[in-house]
Amino acid sequence: MLLANGLHPAATCCNPYIFGVIAHKEQQTKISFEKTNLKLRNSLLILRKLLIFTGLGASFAAGQSMPNAPSASGLPASNSFNLGQYTGSVPEGKATGQVLQLSFLDAMERGLRNNLGLLIQSDNTLNARGEKWKELSNLLPNVSASVTQSAEQIDLAALGFRIKAPGFPSVIGPIGVFQSGIYLQQTVFDLHQFDKTRSARANEEVAKLNYKDARDLVVLATLNAYLQSVSYEATVETSQADVDTAQALYDKAADQQKAGVSPAIDTLRARVELQTRQQRLIAAKNNFAKQKLTLARVIGLPSGQEFELTDKAPYSPLTPDTLDQALQRAYTSRSDYLAAVQQLRAAQLARRAATEEHYPTLGIAGDYGDAGVNVGNSHGVFQVGATLTIPIFAGGKTHGDVLEAEAALRQSRQQLENLRAQIDYDVRSTMLDLQSAAEQVEVARSSVDLAKETLAQARDRFAAGVTDNLEVVQAQDSVASANEAYISSLYAHNLAKVALARATGFAEEGVRLYLQSAQQGK
C-alpha cells in the first residue's frame, strides 16, 4: 500500500529525509493556496482603485458603511424630513487666520443665526404680518388731510352757455379757489372683510409656527452635519491606526524575510495590506474634509475658515417615552402640526368670507375744512354721509371666489390629515431606529473588543513563527470592519435621538437641555 505521496508506509517510519520531502510538498501546497488567495485580494484591490478613480467608491474604500445611507439632504433616507433649503446659509463675518474651536452648541447657535432656510422663513413671517395689516386697514378708520390753493379760468361757451348779449362775458376768471379739509372713511358693517382679516391673522400665526418649526429643522440639519463630521473624523483616526498597524506588520514581515524565517509571500501580502490601508486613509481624510465643508455651509461659517470639532459623540443610552406619550407630545408640541391646524382655520375663515360677499355693507364718510377764494377769505365747510351697499349681481365673481376658497379648504384639511399620519410614522420609525441603533452599538462595541483580541493573538502567533501573516491580515480586516461598524452605529444612535426629539416637537429645547447636561457632566 502506498501513501498519497507515493511512498510506502515502512519507508517513512524512521527516515528524516522522507519527513522533509513530505513537509516540503505540504509547504508548496500551502504557498499555492496562498498565491490564489493573494490574486483574489489583488483583484479586489484593483476593483477598489477603479471605484475610487471613477468617484463611485470613495465611501467603500474608506470603509464607510453607514446604515441608512445619507441622502442628498444629509439625513438617512429613512427619515421623512425635507432639508433642501436648510443645507445652505448666509456666511457670517470673514475668515480669520486662527483655527476656530467649534462645539455642538456653537454650531447650533451659528445655524440658528445664519441658516438660509430659517432666514427665508423669517421673511415669510414678515410678509404674513404685512398681509394681515393690509386686510385690517379695510376695517380701521382711514383719515387723510389736504390743502389746495388754485386758480382757474372758465370758458362759458365750452360749458354750453352761448349767450351773446351786451355785457355778458364769454370767459370768467381767473378765479382763486382755496380748500382744505380732513377726510374720514370708516367701515361700519362688512362681514366679508371682517372674516378676511381673521383669516389673515390665522395665516400670521401659521407663519410664526412655521418659523419655530424651521428652527427645529435647523437644529436637526446642524447636528446631523456635526455628527457626520465627528463620524468621519473617527474614521480617519481608526484608518490611521490601521495604517500604523499595517506598517508595523510589514516591517516585521520584511525583517523576518531578511532573517530567512519568513517567505517573500508574507512580505508581499503585508505590503498589499499596508497600501490598502493607506488608500482607505486617503479617502477617509477626503470625506472628512468635504463633510466639514458641508457643516460650514449649514451654519454659515465664512469661506476658508479653518475649524476643529471639540465635541465627540459618546454613547449614552436614552430611555424614551412610551409610544402613546410620544405621539401625544408630538400632536401638542410639533410646530408644523400646529401650523397645519391654523392653516385649516385660516382656510375656513376664507371660505366663510367668500360666501359673505353676498351680504350688504355699511360705511360712513365725511370731511370738514375751509373753502373760499383764498386763505384769508374762507369759511368752514363739512360733509358727512352713510352708504349702504347691497350686492345684486357681480357677474359670478362671488361664486368663483367661493369655489376657490372651497378648494383651498379641502386641500388644507387633507394636508392636516396627511401630516397627522406622517407624525405617527415619524415617531414610530424614529423609536424603532433608536432601539435598533442602541442594540447595534452594544454589538459593535463587543465586536471591536473581540477583533482587537484576535489581532493581538494573530500577531503573537506570527511573531512566534506558528503561522504566516495571512491570519494577521484577516484579523486586521476584522478590526477595521468592527471599528467602522461601531462608528456607524454610534452615529446612527446619536442621530436617532435628535430625530426623535424632532419627531415629538422637542428638537431645539431637547438638544439644548442635552448639551447643557453633557457640559455639566464633564
C-alpha positions, 0 to 999 in steps of 0.5 A: 500500500502506498501513501498519497505521496507515493511512498510506502508506509515502512519507508517513512517510519524512521527516515528524516529525509522522507519527513522533509520531502513530505513537509516540503510538498505540504509547504508548496501546497500551502504557498499555492493556496496562498498565491490564489488567495493573494490574486483574489485580494489583488483583484479586489484591490484593483476593483477598489482603485477603479471605484475610487478613480471613477468617484463611485467608491470613495465611501467603500474604500474608506470603509464607510458603511453607514446604515441608512445611507445619507441622502442628498439632504444629509439625513438617512433616507429613512427619515421623512424630513425635507432639508433642501433649503436648510443645507445652505446659509448666509456666511457670517463675518470673514475668515480669520487666520486662527483655527476656530474651536467649534462645539455642538452648541456653537454650531447650533447657535451659528445655524440658528443665526445664519441658516438660509432656510430659517432666514427665508422663513423669517421673511415669510413671517414678515410678509404674513404680518404685512398681509394681515395689516393690509386686510385690517386697514379695510376695517380701521378708520382711514383719515387723510388731510389736504390743502389746495390753493388754485386758480382757474379760468372758465370758458362759458361757451365750452360749458354750453352757455352761448349767450351773446348779449351786451355785457355778458362775458364769454370767459370768467376768471381767473378765479382763486379757489382755496380748500382744505379739509380732513377726510374720514372713511370708516367701515361700519358693517362688512362681514366679508372683510371682517372674516378676511382679516381673521383669516389673515391673522390665522395665516400670521400665526401659521407663519410664526409656527412655521418659523419655530418649526424651521428652527427645529429643522435647523437644529436637526440639519446642524447636528446631523452635519456635526455628527457626520463630521465627528463620524468621519473624523473617527474614521480617519483616526481608526484608518490611521491606526490601521495604517500604523498597524499595517506598517508595523506588520510589514516591517516585521514581515520584511525583517523576518524575510531578511532573517530567512524565517519568513517567505517573500509571500508574507512580505508581499501580502503585508505590503498589499495590506499596508497600501490598502490601508493607506488608500482607505486613509486617503479617502477617509481624510477626503470625506472628512474634509468635504463633510466639514465643508458641508457643516460650514455651509449649514451654519454659515461659517465664512469661506476658508475658515479653518475649524476643529470639532471639540465635541465627540459623540459618546454613547449614552443610552436614552430611555424614551417615552412610551409610544402613546406619550410620544405621539401625544407630545408630538400632536401638542408640541410639533410646530408644523402640526400646529401650523397645519391646524391654523392653516385649516382655520385660516382656510375656513375663515376664507371660505366663510368670507367668500360666501359673505360677499353676498351680504350688504355693507355699511360705511360712513364718510365725511370731511370738514375744512375751509373753502373760499377764494383764498386763505384769508377769505374762507369759511368752514365747510363739512360733509358727512354721509352713510352708504349702504351697499347691497350686492345684486349681481357681480357677474359670478365673481362671488361664486368663483371666489367661493369655489376657490376658497372651497378648494383651498379648504379641502386641500388644507384639511387633507394636508392636516390629515396627511401630516397627522399620519406622517407624525405617527410614522415619524415617531414610530420609525424614529423609536424603532431606529433608536432601539435598533441603533442602541442594540447595534452599538452594544454589538459593535462595541463587543465586536471591536473588543473581540477583533482587537483580541484576535489581532493581538493573538494573530500577531503573537502567533506570527511573531512566534513563527506558528503561522504566516501573516495571512491570519494577521491580515484577516484579523486586521480586516476584522478590526477595521470592519468592527471599528467602522461598524461601531462608528456607524452605529454610534452615529446612527444612535446619536442621530436617532435621538435628535430625530426623535426629539424632532419627531415629538416637537422637542428638537431645539429645547431637547438638544439644548437641555442635552448639551447643557447636561453633557457640559455639566457632566464633564 
